[in-house]
Amino acid sequence: MAEKSLHSICRWTFNPGKGGFVPADQRPQWGGKNFGTVEMIKLVRNKIASRLPGNIEIGIEMHYDAEVDDKNAAAVADALVDNKLYLAMITPGAHSHFAYGGIASLDPKERKSAEELGSRTVDLVYGPLKKAWHPDASKAPAFIIWNGSFGYDIATIGIRQMYQNLKESIANLCKYENKKGGSLYIAFEPKPNEGHPAMLIPTVASAILFWRKLEEEFGVSRKKKGVNKEFGHSEMIGLDHVYDTVEELDNDAMVHMHLNSQGYNDGIILGGPGKFDIDHGVRINGMNIAIAGLIQQAGFNRWKGHDMQPRAYDNAEQGIDRVIRSVLSWEACQKAAKELDTKVLMRTLASRETAKAEDMMRTAVVRAQHYFDEMYK
């Protein structure tokens, strides 16, 4: 039997429409009181998991308190267990409440409220949601700290105090979680902008440095701490998400992954540096095959999340199909990476025959597309 492969699906993918410059009601059946997180979980089991290879295990990702809260947590946990899915990731939805820095805020009232939101999220995961954890402790949920709220738009000396506030708040959060059991994998999701022009943790390197500083200054162990690697966030500012992977693995900081793309690197879908956060699904390309090979070598086998959005013009069935394609695209890249003759590749690179190395990677991309076609059928 093929090795288990863990993929997680995001609750926020299933929305009726983005609104703004595009329709907010493109998929009306995914909006309103009749489609909550419980209904989304059932949809994933019936229309997505059923179309995936048997070696794939599926988890669900959600925000507290927008998509799961104290009122519906028990029902959400029951739905996960009943549908043989797991809680793969949870994140405090601070960006929905706090516009002036959240846990890094210079406003003490906002900072306190944001800290309490984080503590309540921990309580929920160890409380009613605990029954939905994967039985393997190494697959325990990720607790993701997304930096959508702790940013700024004015260049002042206050930025340093915001950073110090962030360190103190996260240190207290980690100590609180440790008292609850210390089983969660806690990670930053770096992002250069959104929802502020500038953010306190903009890059993978920023997140890795942050955890080292927290260990030095507050005694917070870096074990199970690290980065939620989001390909698209690196692509947005033209950074190299392949090298990001090397840094994460080298610092034992790969905790969770968000497999998506801004689209520019396959020669088909537009997007890329300087564009907004498009959140396409996984693309079949050489970069993703390289990353798949790196994490295979490192033995990474935790949740790989699909932080993606349907296209603004997709109906519900097309939106579901996008998620299936994203999962299968990564599986295809993973299979192509595993079959790549790395010894020959390294000899080719050592002898400076880089054109031949390009040929090998291009062949791997073609094979990955064939694997996708086979699985998608």
C-alpha positions, -999 to 999 in steps of 0.1 A, spaced: 0 0 0 12 35 -8 25 56 21 -1 78 37 -2 113 24 -18 140 46 -37 169 29 -59 195 46 -87 215 31 -95 250 42 -130 260 54 -126 294 39 -122 280 4 -159 273 4 -174 308 2 -202 322 -19 -179 347 -35 -152 373 -27 -172 404 -34 -156 437 -40 -147 439 -77 -161 404 -83 -195 388 -74 -202 380 -38 -230 355 -47 -214 334 -74 -219 302 -53 -250 310 -32 -253 274 -19 -221 280 1 -235 310 19 -261 317 46 -272 298 77 -277 265 58 -240 261 50 -217 261 80 -186 243 89 -204 210 97 -220 211 62 -186 219 46 -171 189 64 -198 166 49 -192 181 15 -155 174 17 -161 138 26 -188 132 0 -175 152 -30 -137 155 -25 -123 126 -4 -143 101 -24 -125 112 -56 -90 109 -41 -66 79 -39 -70 57 -9 -36 66 6 -47 102 12 -59 112 46 -79 145 48 -79 171 75 -98 204 79 -84 239 86 -105 266 102 -105 300 119 -116 307 155 -141 323 160 -154 329 124 -158 292 113 -156 274 146 -165 288 180 -177 277 215 -212 273 202 -206 249 173 -173 233 183 -189 201 196 -209 196 165 -179 203 143 -158 177 162 -186 152 159 -188 159 121 -151 154 117 -151 121 136 -182 108 119 -168 116 84 -133 102 93 -116 135 89 -92 153 113 -85 187 127 -54 196 108 -50 233 116 -67 261 135 -58 298 136 -71 326 157 -90 349 133 -76 380 149 -76 399 116 -114 398 117 -115 418 150 -83 439 153 -71 465 128 -44 481 149 -18 454 154 -36 427 174 -12 411 198 15 436 187 -8 466 192 4 497 209 -32 501 222 -31 480 254 -68 473 253 -66 458 218 -35 438 226 -52 423 257 -83 414 237 -62 398 209 -43 378 235 -75 365 250 -87 354 215 -55 333 212 -60 317 246 -96 308 238 -84 292 206 -60 270 226 -88 261 250 -111 250 222 -85 228 205 -77 210 238 -114 210 247 -143 199 224 -121 196 193 -96 172 209 -116 142 198 -109 151 162 -71 151 164 -52 124 144 -44 95 167 -7 98 157 8 125 179 32 135 151 1 145 131 -14 167 158 -30 199 146 -10 230 137 -18 262 155 -10 289 129 -3 325 138 -12 344 107 1 379 108 -29 396 91 -35 418 121 0 426 133 11 451 108 15 488 104 13 517 78 33 545 95 71 545 97 78 554 134 100 542 162 69 525 175 75 496 152 102 482 175 79 482 205 53 464 184 79 437 177 86 435 214 49 432 222 47 404 196 75 385 212 60 388 247 25 379 236 36 348 216 59 337 244 29 338 268 7 320 243 33 292 239 37 288 277 -1 287 280 -3 260 254 25 240 270 6 238 303 -24 224 283 -2 196 270 24 210 246 11 188 218 3 214 191 27 224 164 28 262 165 39 282 135 40 317 119 25 321 84 48 348 69 33 374 46 48 406 33 16 426 32 -22 423 37 -40 433 58 -14 461 62 11 476 38 39 463 61 40 433 84 61 423 113 68 387 101 71 392 63 93 363 53 103 327 62 136 340 75 118 365 97 98 337 113 128 315 119 147 344 135 117 352 156 116 317 172 153 318 179 149 352 197 119 338 216 141 309 228 169 332 238 149 359 255 119 339 270 131 303 272 104 291 248 117 258 232 118 258 194 106 222 194 73 220 174 77 257 165 83 270 131 68 281 98 36 276 80 52 275 46 29 293 21 43 291 -15 22 320 -27 33 345 -1 69 341 -11 60 343 -48 41 376 -42 73 394 -35 96 375 -59 113 353 -32 124 318 -39 101 293 -21 125 265 -30 152 281 -9 126 289 17 122 252 20 159 247 25 159 273 53 129 257 70 143 222 69 178 233 79 163 249 111 139 221 118 111 247 114 88 231 88 56 227 108 28 230 83 25 238 46 1 258 24 4 245 -11 -8 272 -35 4 295 -62 2 330 -74 3 314 -108 32 329 -127 56 300 -126 40 276 -150 38 298 -180 0 294 -182 -17 312 -153 -10 349 -148 1 364 -115 33 366 -96 55 393 -80 37 425 -74 3 410 -78 -23 405 -51 -29 372 -32 -46 352 -59 -45 318 -41 -46 294 -70 -42 257 -62 -11 237 -67 6 239 -102 26 212 -118 60 227 -123 97 221 -116 97 242 -85 71 221 -68 88 189 -78 120 203 -63 102 211 -30 85 177 -30 119 161 -34 134 182 -5 107 173 20 108 137 10 146 136 17 139 153 51 111 128 60 84 155 64 50 138 66 27 163 82 -3 182 69 -1 199 35 -29 224 34 -46 238 3 -51 275 11 -68 284 -22 -99 301 -36 -122 292 -64 -120 315 -94 -143 345 -91 -164 330 -119 -165 294 -107 -198 277 -97 -198 253 -68 -189 222 -88 -160 240 -105 -148 252 -71 -149 216 -57 -130 204 -88 -103 230 -82 -96 215 -48 -94 180 -62 -70 192 -89 -48 209 -63 -45 178 -42 -38 155 -72 -13 180 -87 8 178 -55 5 140 -54 17 140 -91 47 163 -83 55 141 -53 55 109 -74 77 125 -101 101 137 -74 104 102 -59 112 87 -93 138 113 -102 173 98 -102 189 122 -77 223 105 -80 225 112 -117 211 147 -112 238 155 -86 265 141 -108 252 162 -137 252 193 -115 287 185 -102 300 183 -138 283 216 -147 261 200 -173 232 222 -163 214 219 -196 211 182 -189 199 189 -154 172 212 -170 162 183 -192 158 160 -162 136 184 -144 115 191 -176 110 153 -180 99 151 -144 73 178 -151 60 159 -181 58 127 -160 40 145 -132 13 157 -157 8 122 -169 5 110 -133 -21 137 -127 -41 127 -158 -42 91 -146 -53 100 -111 -79 125 -122 -96 100 -144 
